Amino acid sequence: MANKVEILKQEKDGLDVWPDLLRYSKSGFDTITPDDMTRFRWYGVYEQQPKAGHFMMRVKLPGGDVSSAQWRVMGEIACDYGQGIADITTRQNIQYHWLTIETIPQVIQRLSSVGLSTVGACGDITRNICGCPVAGIDPYEIIDARPLIREVTRYFQGNKEFSDLPRKYKISIAGCAHLCHQPQINDVGFTALVRRLNGREEIGFHVRVGGGLSTQPHLGQRLNLFARPEQVPDVARGITEIFRDHGYRERRNHARLKFLVADWGAEKFLEVLTERLGWTPEPAAPDDEPKSRGHDHLGVHSQQQAGLSWIGTVVLGGRLTADKMLAAADIADRYCAGNVRTTNQQNLLFPNIAEEDISDAKRALLDAGFVWDVSPFRRSGVACTGTEFCNLAITETKQRLATIVEYLETRLDWDEELRINVNGCPNACGQHYVGDIGLQGCLAKVGDERVEAYDVCLGGRLGPDAKFTRAIQRKVPATRVGYALENLLVAYRGERTDDDRFSDFVDRHTDEELGAFLGLDNLAMNDPTWMPPPARHTLAGVE
């Protein structure tokens, strides 16, 4: 039996709600029907928490590649309609808050005037296609995949043949040598590599299908397929047709492509895909894909273009003010050939800076509040929307991430990459399954009061040894999390060797041992008056 969303999609396509949205902008919030409120998602619009007439809206930025003119308009919209804020998401989108039904058509018109769209930013449709934020400028990239991202985006954008998919559908395409586009957790991930055959080299892509997080995370399975660049759009079409026609539709929580792939297996999936394509793909190349676990591209780096550099800056939790957005547009105009890039780690990059302008560009960025020389805690932090605006969240996230980062920065001198991902519920928009440290929001009882808390999960990573986090300690009160992580990291430092990584430390210890390292006794967990003790660690991280 079809679920409620399937029924309303049969009654009216999500893309057909636009005339109704315009009508509601005149008749008011109270006239919106529940079914059309759901269909609004096809235009990137969600009802905001609290449900009192305000909306979130996502703007699709394919590959995160944005002109300064587009960025300036998005900053102006944040100022004029979004109460002065906007967020970079983990799909390289910009997300607004505080919009009203009366202003949404105006916002969409202003976005459209600079070639931006919200169509497909939410809903059962192809979402924003992710890519490498330094595509076309990274000296180590295998191929600049931006033309492919644009071509695949154009094909699916507003295409009613694919506007009724069983569930949301996420694609990433990149030629990055560092796997920064996270192909293993997308529904479809295209990863570039160089195939060496009969003494010659050829660039193409391996293809993974069935990745995704949410409450039941799956790693994508690699198909035995080598796709030349010109074949990528056709392969994307064929995979999407399979999802549309064979994907499960009975239960919303079992409708993602990952469930079909898990049941079919990669071999059967490729057989059906080959039938759809009408041509036989070549087998996958030998396993010489990039071996990186991912890369954030932050800091100052020389480009492939002689005399030019990019500066990758940290935007903790993705939260931007309108003033910072407008300053970024001005900097991009002056120093970056009118270009900025968003990342799927919620950060912002400034490319194309001439060697003679580096000092001035750095000064301008710092004056605007954009930083890059920061602690690893701050560099790699990711947070979902949280209870501030999301109807599904249980805990606040962005300020909590900032509080944890600030606490650890004052307690420990740290020089190793460490990814902290904060999620306000089990749905994993903050990707807590793939962080070194993943925090999943929940509630706990402390004394007589129910308080915000987090499940502490450890050991997630992508790349050749991909693993999801293990839940180590449940229901840690939010005010205790920083202290627990401090204890854990001190224990790691105490036994770390030169070639050790935090993930190695997690892998070699049991859940019970890791729980003990957190150092949370009954007093710390249950006493409402508890406070973390004074810092007891040296700069090296050990007493």
MARLUM-753843 format. One record per residue (C-alpha): x, y, z. Coordinates in steps of 0.25 Angstrom, whole numbers, plus 2048, in hexadecimal, padded with zeros to 3 digits. Last residue first. Example, Ala and Ser with C-alpha at 12.3 -4.5 7.8 and 13.67 -1.06 7.14 Angstrom:
+-----+-----+-----+
!  px !  py !  pz !
+-----+-----+-----+
! 837 ! 7FC ! 81D !
! 831 ! 7EE ! 81F !
+-----+-----+-----+
# end
This chain:
+-----+-----+-----+
!  px !  py !  pz !
+-----+-----+-----+
! 8C6 ! 83E ! 883 !
! 8C5 ! 83B ! 875 !
! 8C0 ! 843 ! 869 !
! 8CE ! 849 ! 864 !
! 8C9 ! 856 ! 869 !
! 8C8 ! 851 ! 877 !
! 8BB ! 84B ! 87C !
! 8B4 ! 84D ! 889 !
! 8AA ! 858 ! 885 !
! 8A1 ! 85B ! 891 !
! 895 ! 851 ! 894 !
! 889 ! 851 ! 88B !
! 87C ! 855 ! 892 !
! 872 ! 84D ! 899 !
! 866 ! 854 ! 89F !
! 85B ! 84B ! 898 !
! 862 ! 83F ! 89D !
! 85F ! 833 ! 894 !
! 869 ! 830 ! 88A !
! 875 ! 837 ! 890 !
! 872 ! 831 ! 89E !
! 86F ! 823 ! 898 !
! 87D ! 823 ! 892 !
! 881 ! 828 ! 884 !
! 88F ! 826 ! 881 !
! 88E ! 825 ! 872 !
! 89A ! 81B ! 872 !
! 891 ! 811 ! 879 !
! 887 ! 812 ! 86D !
! 893 ! 80F ! 864 !
! 897 ! 803 ! 86C !
! 888 ! 7FE ! 86C !
! 887 ! 800 ! 85D !
! 893 ! 7F8 ! 85B !
! 8A0 ! 7FE ! 857 !
! 8A9 ! 7FB ! 84B !
! 89F ! 802 ! 841 !
! 89E ! 80F ! 849 !
! 8AD ! 811 ! 84A !
! 8AF ! 80E ! 83B !
! 8A4 ! 818 ! 838 !
! 8AB ! 823 ! 840 !
! 8B7 ! 821 ! 838 !
! 8C5 ! 81A ! 83B !
! 8D1 ! 81B ! 832 !
! 8D9 ! 822 ! 83D !
! 8D4 ! 81A ! 848 !
! 8C8 ! 81E ! 851 !
! 8C6 ! 818 ! 85F !
! 8C5 ! 824 ! 868 !
! 8BF ! 82C ! 85D !
! 8B3 ! 823 ! 85B !
! 8B0 ! 824 ! 86A !
! 8B1 ! 833 ! 86A !
! 8A8 ! 833 ! 85E !
! 89D ! 82B ! 866 !
! 89E ! 833 ! 872 !
! 89C ! 840 ! 86A !
! 891 ! 839 ! 863 !
! 88A ! 837 ! 870 !
! 88C ! 845 ! 875 !
! 886 ! 84B ! 868 !
! 87A ! 841 ! 869 !
! 876 ! 845 ! 877 !
! 86E ! 851 ! 875 !
! 866 ! 849 ! 86A !
! 862 ! 83E ! 874 !
! 867 ! 831 ! 86F !
! 85C ! 828 ! 86A !
! 863 ! 81C ! 865 !
! 872 ! 819 ! 866 !
! 879 ! 811 ! 85B !
! 871 ! 812 ! 84E !
! 87A ! 80C ! 843 !
! 87C ! 815 ! 837 !
! 87B ! 811 ! 829 !
! 887 ! 80B ! 822 !
! 88F ! 80D ! 815 !
! 89C ! 807 ! 814 !
! 89F ! 80B ! 806 !
! 899 ! 819 ! 808 !
! 88E ! 81E ! 812 !
! 88F ! 81F ! 821 !
! 888 ! 81C ! 82E !
! 88F ! 818 ! 83A !
! 887 ! 81D ! 846 !
! 878 ! 81F ! 84A !
! 874 ! 827 ! 857 !
! 865 ! 827 ! 858 !
! 862 ! 836 ! 85B !
! 859 ! 83D ! 866 !
! 84F ! 848 ! 867 !
! 849 ! 848 ! 875 !
! 83D ! 841 ! 87C !
! 83D ! 846 ! 88A !
! 83B ! 83F ! 898 !
! 849 ! 83C ! 89A !
! 84F ! 83B ! 88C !
! 846 ! 834 ! 883 !
! 84B ! 832 ! 874 !
! 846 ! 837 ! 867 !
! 84C ! 834 ! 859 !
! 856 ! 83A ! 84F !
! 860 ! 831 ! 847 !
! 86E ! 835 ! 849 !
! 878 ! 82F ! 840 !
! 887 ! 830 ! 843 !
! 891 ! 82B ! 838 !
! 885 ! 82F ! 82F !
! 87E ! 826 ! 825 !
! 872 ! 822 ! 82C !
! 870 ! 830 ! 832 !
! 86C ! 835 ! 824 !
! 866 ! 842 ! 828 !
! 859 ! 83E ! 820 !
! 85A ! 831 ! 828 !
! 84B ! 82E ! 82A !
! 84D ! 829 ! 839 !
! 84B ! 837 ! 83F !
! 852 ! 844 ! 841 !
! 85F ! 840 ! 83A !
! 86D ! 845 ! 83E !
! 879 ! 840 ! 836 !
! 887 ! 842 ! 83C !
! 892 ! 83F ! 832 !
! 8A0 ! 83E ! 838 !
! 8AD ! 841 ! 830 !
! 8B9 ! 841 ! 839 !
! 8C0 ! 84D ! 83F !
! 8B9 ! 84F ! 84D !
! 8BC ! 858 ! 859 !
! 8B2 ! 854 ! 863 !
! 8A9 ! 85A ! 86D !
! 8A6 ! 868 ! 867 !
! 8A4 ! 863 ! 859 !
! 89B ! 857 ! 85E !
! 892 ! 861 ! 865 !
! 891 ! 86A ! 859 !
! 88E ! 85E ! 850 !
! 883 ! 859 ! 859 !
! 87C ! 866 ! 85A !
! 87D ! 868 ! 84B !
! 877 ! 85B ! 849 !
! 86C ! 85E ! 853 !
! 869 ! 86B ! 84C !
! 867 ! 864 ! 83F !
! 85F ! 858 ! 845 !
! 853 ! 85A ! 84D !
! 84C ! 84D ! 851 !
! 840 ! 844 ! 84D !
! 840 ! 848 ! 83E !
! 834 ! 843 ! 835 !
! 82D ! 851 ! 834 !
! 83A ! 858 ! 830 !
! 83C ! 867 ! 833 !
! 844 ! 869 ! 840 !
! 842 ! 85B ! 844 !
! 84E ! 856 ! 83B !
! 852 ! 85B ! 82E !
! 85D ! 851 ! 82C !
! 86B ! 853 ! 831 !
! 879 ! 850 ! 82C !
! 887 ! 853 ! 832 !
! 893 ! 851 ! 82A !
! 89C ! 85D ! 82C !
! 897 ! 861 ! 83A !
! 89C ! 854 ! 840 !
! 8A8 ! 854 ! 837 !
! 8AC ! 862 ! 83E !
! 8AC ! 86E ! 835 !
! 8B4 ! 875 ! 82A !
! 8A8 ! 876 ! 820 !
! 8A0 ! 882 ! 824 !
! 895 ! 88B ! 81E !
! 890 ! 896 ! 827 !
! 88F ! 8A1 ! 81D !
! 89C ! 8A8 ! 822 !
! 8A3 ! 89A ! 821 !
! 89E ! 898 ! 812 !
! 8A3 ! 8A6 ! 80F !
! 8B0 ! 8A4 ! 815 !
! 8B2 ! 897 ! 80E !
! 8AE ! 89E ! 801 !
! 8B8 ! 8A9 ! 803 !
! 8C4 ! 89F ! 806 !
! 8C0 ! 896 ! 7FA !
! 8BF ! 8A1 ! 7F0 !
! 8CC ! 8A0 ! 7E9 !
! 8CB ! 891 ! 7E8 !
! 8BD ! 892 ! 7E1 !
! 8B1 ! 88D ! 7E8 !
! 8A9 ! 883 ! 7DF !
! 8A1 ! 87C ! 7E9 !
! 89A ! 880 ! 7F6 !
! 894 ! 874 ! 7FE !
! 888 ! 873 ! 807 !
! 885 ! 868 ! 812 !
! 879 ! 85F ! 815 !
! 881 ! 852 ! 814 !
! 87A ! 850 ! 806 !
! 882 ! 85C ! 801 !
! 87D ! 869 ! 7FB !
! 886 ! 870 ! 7F1 !
! 887 ! 87F ! 7ED !
! 88A ! 886 ! 7E0 !
! 88A ! 894 ! 7DA !
! 899 ! 894 ! 7D5 !
! 89D ! 891 ! 7E4 !
! 8A4 ! 89E ! 7E9 !
! 89A ! 8AA ! 7E8 !
! 88D ! 8A3 ! 7E3 !
! 88F ! 897 ! 7ED !
! 893 ! 8A1 ! 7F8 !
! 886 ! 8A9 ! 7F6 !
! 87E ! 89C ! 7F5 !
! 884 ! 897 ! 802 !
! 880 ! 8A5 ! 809 !
! 872 ! 8A3 ! 804 !
! 872 ! 895 ! 80A !
! 878 ! 89A ! 817 !
! 86E ! 8A4 ! 819 !
! 863 ! 89A ! 816 !
! 868 ! 892 ! 822 !
! 86D ! 884 ! 81F !
! 86B ! 877 ! 827 !
! 871 ! 86B ! 820 !
! 874 ! 863 ! 82D !
! 881 ! 86B ! 82E !
! 884 ! 873 ! 822 !
! 893 ! 870 ! 820 !
! 89A ! 876 ! 814 !
! 8A1 ! 870 ! 808 !
! 8AA ! 87A ! 801 !
! 8AD ! 877 ! 7F2 !
! 8BA ! 87B ! 7EB !
! 8BE ! 880 ! 7DD !
! 8CC ! 883 ! 7D7 !
! 8CC ! 877 ! 7CE !
! 8BE ! 871 ! 7CC !
! 8BE ! 863 ! 7D2 !
! 8BB ! 86A ! 7DF !
! 8C4 ! 86D ! 7EB !
! 8BE ! 86A ! 7F9 !
! 8BA ! 873 ! 805 !
! 8B2 ! 86C ! 80F !
! 8A6 ! 863 ! 80E !
! 8A5 ! 858 ! 803 !
! 89C ! 84F ! 80C !
! 8A2 ! 842 ! 808 !
! 89C ! 834 ! 808 !
! 8A0 ! 826 ! 80D !
! 8AB ! 826 ! 802 !
! 8AD ! 819 ! 7FA !
! 8AB ! 81F ! 7EC !
! 8A6 ! 814 ! 7E3 !
! 8B0 ! 80A ! 7DE !
! 8A8 ! 7FE ! 7DF !
! 8A9 ! 7F9 ! 7D1 !
! 89F ! 7FF ! 7C7 !
! 891 ! 7FB ! 7C8 !
! 88B ! 7F3 ! 7BD !
! 887 ! 7FA ! 7B0 !
! 878 ! 7FD ! 7AF !
! 86F ! 7F6 ! 7A5 !
! 866 ! 7FE ! 79D !
! 857 ! 800 ! 79E !
! 858 ! 808 ! 7AA !
! 84C ! 802 ! 7B1 !
! 850 ! 7F4 ! 7AE !
! 85E ! 7F7 ! 7B4 !
! 857 ! 7FD ! 7C0 !
! 84F ! 7F0 ! 7C3 !
! 85C ! 7E8 ! 7C2 !
! 864 ! 7F2 ! 7CA !
! 859 ! 7F1 ! 7D5 !
! 85A ! 7E2 ! 7D5 !
! 869 ! 7E2 ! 7D7 !
! 869 ! 7ED ! 7E2 !
! 85F ! 7E6 ! 7EB !
! 850 ! 7E5 ! 7E9 !
! 84B ! 7E7 ! 7F8 !
! 856 ! 7F0 ! 7FC !
! 855 ! 7F8 ! 7F0 !
! 845 ! 7FA ! 7F2 !
! 848 ! 7FE ! 800 !
! 852 ! 808 ! 7FC !
! 849 ! 80F ! 7F2 !
! 841 ! 815 ! 7FD !
! 833 ! 810 ! 800 !
! 833 ! 809 ! 80D !
! 830 ! 814 ! 817 !
! 825 ! 819 ! 80E !
! 81E ! 80C ! 80D !
! 817 ! 806 ! 801 !
! 81F ! 80D ! 7F6 !
! 82B ! 804 ! 7F4 !
! 834 ! 807 ! 7E8 !
! 831 ! 7FF ! 7DB !
! 82C ! 80A ! 7D1 !
! 832 ! 817 ! 7D6 !
! 83F ! 810 ! 7DC !
! 841 ! 809 ! 7CF !
! 83F ! 816 ! 7C7 !
! 849 ! 81D ! 7D0 !
! 853 ! 813 ! 7CD !
! 851 ! 814 ! 7BE !
! 851 ! 823 ! 7BE !
! 85E ! 824 ! 7C6 !
! 865 ! 81A ! 7BD !
! 860 ! 822 ! 7B1 !
! 866 ! 82F ! 7B7 !
! 873 ! 828 ! 7BA !
! 876 ! 822 ! 7AD !
! 87D ! 82E ! 7A7 !
! 887 ! 82D ! 7B3 !
! 88A ! 81F ! 7B0 !
! 883 ! 815 ! 7B9 !
! 88A ! 809 ! 7BF !
! 880 ! 7FF ! 7C5 !
! 881 ! 7F3 ! 7CF !
! 878 ! 7FB ! 7D8 !
! 87D ! 800 ! 7E5 !
! 873 ! 7FE ! 7F1 !
! 870 ! 80B ! 7F9 !
! 871 ! 80A ! 808 !
! 864 ! 809 ! 80F !
! 85F ! 811 ! 81C !
! 851 ! 80D ! 822 !
! 84C ! 819 ! 829 !
! 850 ! 823 ! 81E !
! 85D ! 820 ! 817 !
! 85F ! 81C ! 808 !
! 866 ! 814 ! 7FE !
! 85E ! 80B ! 7F4 !
! 867 ! 80D ! 7E8 !
! 875 ! 80F ! 7E5 !
! 87B ! 812 ! 7D7 !
! 88A ! 812 ! 7D3 !
! 88D ! 81D ! 7C9 !
! 896 ! 820 ! 7BD !
! 8A3 ! 825 ! 7B9 !
! 8AB ! 81D ! 7AF !
! 8BA ! 81A ! 7AF !
! 8C2 ! 812 ! 7A5 !
! 8CB ! 806 ! 7A5 !
! 8C1 ! 7FC ! 7A2 !
! 8B7 ! 801 ! 7AD !
! 8BA ! 80A ! 7B9 !
! 8AD ! 810 ! 7BE !
! 8AE ! 81D ! 7C5 !
! 8A3 ! 81F ! 7D0 !
! 897 ! 828 ! 7D2 !
! 88D ! 824 ! 7DC !
! 87E ! 825 ! 7D9 !
! 875 ! 823 ! 7E5 !
! 866 ! 81F ! 7E4 !
! 85D ! 81E ! 7F0 !
! 868 ! 826 ! 7F8 !
! 86F ! 821 ! 804 !
! 87B ! 81A ! 7FD !
! 87D ! 825 ! 7F3 !
! 881 ! 82E ! 7FE !
! 885 ! 83A ! 7F5 !
! 892 ! 83C ! 7FC !
! 897 ! 830 ! 7F5 !
! 8A6 ! 835 ! 7F6 !
! 8AA ! 835 ! 7E8 !
! 89E ! 83D ! 7E4 !
! 898 ! 83A ! 7D6 !
! 88A ! 83B ! 7DC !
! 87C ! 837 ! 7DA !
! 872 ! 836 ! 7E6 !
! 863 ! 832 ! 7E5 !
! 858 ! 832 ! 7EF !
! 84A ! 82D ! 7EE !
! 83E ! 830 ! 7F7 !
! 833 ! 826 ! 7F7 !
! 82B ! 81D ! 7EE !
! 82E ! 826 ! 7E2 !
! 823 ! 82E ! 7DC !
! 82A ! 83A ! 7D6 !
! 832 ! 831 ! 7CC !
! 82A ! 831 ! 7BF !
! 825 ! 83F ! 7C4 !
! 833 ! 845 ! 7C1 !
! 833 ! 852 ! 7C9 !
! 843 ! 851 ! 7CA !
! 846 ! 842 ! 7C6 !
! 84D ! 845 ! 7B9 !
! 853 ! 853 ! 7BD !
! 859 ! 84D ! 7CA !
! 860 ! 842 ! 7C2 !
! 866 ! 84C ! 7B8 !
! 86A ! 855 ! 7C3 !
! 871 ! 84A ! 7CB !
! 878 ! 845 ! 7BF !
! 87D ! 852 ! 7BC !
! 882 ! 854 ! 7CA !
! 88A ! 847 ! 7CA !
! 898 ! 84D ! 7C8 !
! 8A0 ! 840 ! 7C6 !
! 8AA ! 838 ! 7CE !
! 8AD ! 844 ! 7D8 !
! 8BB ! 846 ! 7DE !
! 8BD ! 854 ! 7DA !
! 8AF ! 858 ! 7E0 !
! 8A9 ! 864 ! 7D8 !
! 89F ! 85E ! 7CF !
! 897 ! 857 ! 7DA !
! 89B ! 85D ! 7E7 !
! 88E ! 85B ! 7EE !
! 88D ! 84D ! 7EA !
! 87F ! 849 ! 7E6 !
! 871 ! 847 ! 7EB !
! 864 ! 846 ! 7E3 !
! 859 ! 84E ! 7E9 !
! 84D ! 844 ! 7EB !
! 847 ! 83B ! 7E1 !
! 838 ! 83A ! 7E5 !
! 82F ! 835 ! 7F0 !
! 82F ! 843 ! 7F7 !
! 83A ! 84D ! 7FA !
! 844 ! 856 ! 7F2 !
! 83C ! 851 ! 7E6 !
! 839 ! 85E ! 7E0 !
! 840 ! 869 ! 7E9 !
! 846 ! 870 ! 7DD !
! 851 ! 879 ! 7DA !
! 854 ! 880 ! 7CD !
! 856 ! 88F ! 7D2 !
! 847 ! 893 ! 7CF !
! 842 ! 886 ! 7D4 !
! 847 ! 889 ! 7E2 !
! 840 ! 896 ! 7E2 !
! 833 ! 88F ! 7DD !
! 834 ! 884 ! 7E8 !
! 835 ! 88E ! 7F3 !
! 829 ! 896 ! 7ED !
! 821 ! 88A ! 7EC !
! 825 ! 886 ! 7FB !
! 821 ! 893 ! 801 !
! 812 ! 891 ! 804 !
! 814 ! 883 ! 808 !
! 81E ! 888 ! 813 !
! 82D ! 886 ! 814 !
! 833 ! 884 ! 821 !
! 83F ! 87B ! 81D !
! 848 ! 87A ! 811 !
! 850 ! 86E ! 80D !
! 85C ! 86F ! 803 !
! 860 ! 862 ! 7FC !
! 86D ! 85B ! 7FC !
! 867 ! 84E ! 800 !
! 86B ! 84E ! 80E !
! 864 ! 85C ! 810 !
! 869 ! 86A ! 810 !
! 860 ! 872 ! 819 !
! 859 ! 880 ! 818 !
! 857 ! 88B ! 821 !
! 853 ! 89A ! 822 !
! 844 ! 898 ! 825 !
! 842 ! 890 ! 819 !
! 83A ! 89A ! 810 !
! 842 ! 8A6 ! 80D !
! 850 ! 8A3 ! 813 !
! 84F ! 894 ! 80F !
! 84A ! 898 ! 801 !
! 855 ! 8A2 ! 800 !
! 860 ! 898 ! 803 !
! 859 ! 88E ! 7F8 !
! 85A ! 89A ! 7EE !
! 869 ! 89C ! 7F2 !
! 86C ! 88D ! 7F0 !
! 865 ! 88D ! 7E2 !
! 86D ! 899 ! 7DE !
! 87A ! 893 ! 7E4 !
! 878 ! 887 ! 7DB !
! 876 ! 87A ! 7E2 !
! 87C ! 86C ! 7E0 !
! 877 ! 863 ! 7EC !
! 876 ! 857 ! 7E2 !
! 868 ! 85B ! 7DE !
! 864 ! 866 ! 7E8 !
! 855 ! 863 ! 7EB !
! 84E ! 86D ! 7F4 !
! 847 ! 868 ! 800 !
! 83B ! 86E ! 807 !
! 837 ! 86E ! 815 !
! 829 ! 873 ! 818 !
! 821 ! 87B ! 822 !
! 812 ! 87C ! 825 !
! 812 ! 877 ! 834 !
! 817 ! 869 ! 833 !
! 823 ! 86A ! 83D !
! 82B ! 865 ! 836 !
! 82A ! 868 ! 827 !
! 821 ! 863 ! 81C !
! 82A ! 85E ! 810 !
! 82C ! 865 ! 803 !
! 836 ! 860 ! 7F8 !
! 82C ! 861 ! 7ED !
! 829 ! 852 ! 7ED !
! 827 ! 854 ! 7FC !
! 81B ! 85C ! 7F9 !
! 814 ! 84F ! 7F6 !
! 813 ! 84C ! 805 !
! 80C ! 859 ! 808 !
! 804 ! 856 ! 7FC !
! 7FF ! 84A ! 803 !
! 7FD ! 851 ! 811 !
! 7F4 ! 85B ! 80A !
! 7F9 ! 86A ! 80A !
! 7EE ! 874 ! 80E !
! 7F3 ! 878 ! 81C !
! 800 ! 87D ! 815 !
! 7FA ! 888 ! 80D !
! 7F0 ! 88A ! 801 !
! 7FB ! 892 ! 7F9 !
! 807 ! 889 ! 7FB !
! 7FD ! 87D ! 7FB !
! 7FA ! 880 ! 7EC !
! 808 ! 880 ! 7E8 !
! 80B ! 873 ! 7EF !
! 7FF ! 86D ! 7E8 !
! 804 ! 871 ! 7DB !
! 812 ! 86B ! 7DF !
! 80C ! 85E ! 7E3 !
! 80D ! 857 ! 7D6 !
! 81C ! 853 ! 7D9 !
! 817 ! 84A ! 7E4 !
! 80E ! 842 ! 7DB !
! 7FF ! 842 ! 7DE !
! 7F6 ! 836 ! 7E3 !
! 801 ! 82C ! 7E1 !
! 80A ! 834 ! 7E9 !
! 800 ! 835 ! 7F4 !
! 7FE ! 826 ! 7F4 !
! 80D ! 823 ! 7F5 !
! 80E ! 82C ! 800 !
! 803 ! 825 ! 808 !
! 809 ! 817 ! 807 !
! 806 ! 80D ! 7FC !
! 800 ! 800 ! 800 !
+-----+-----+-----+
# end
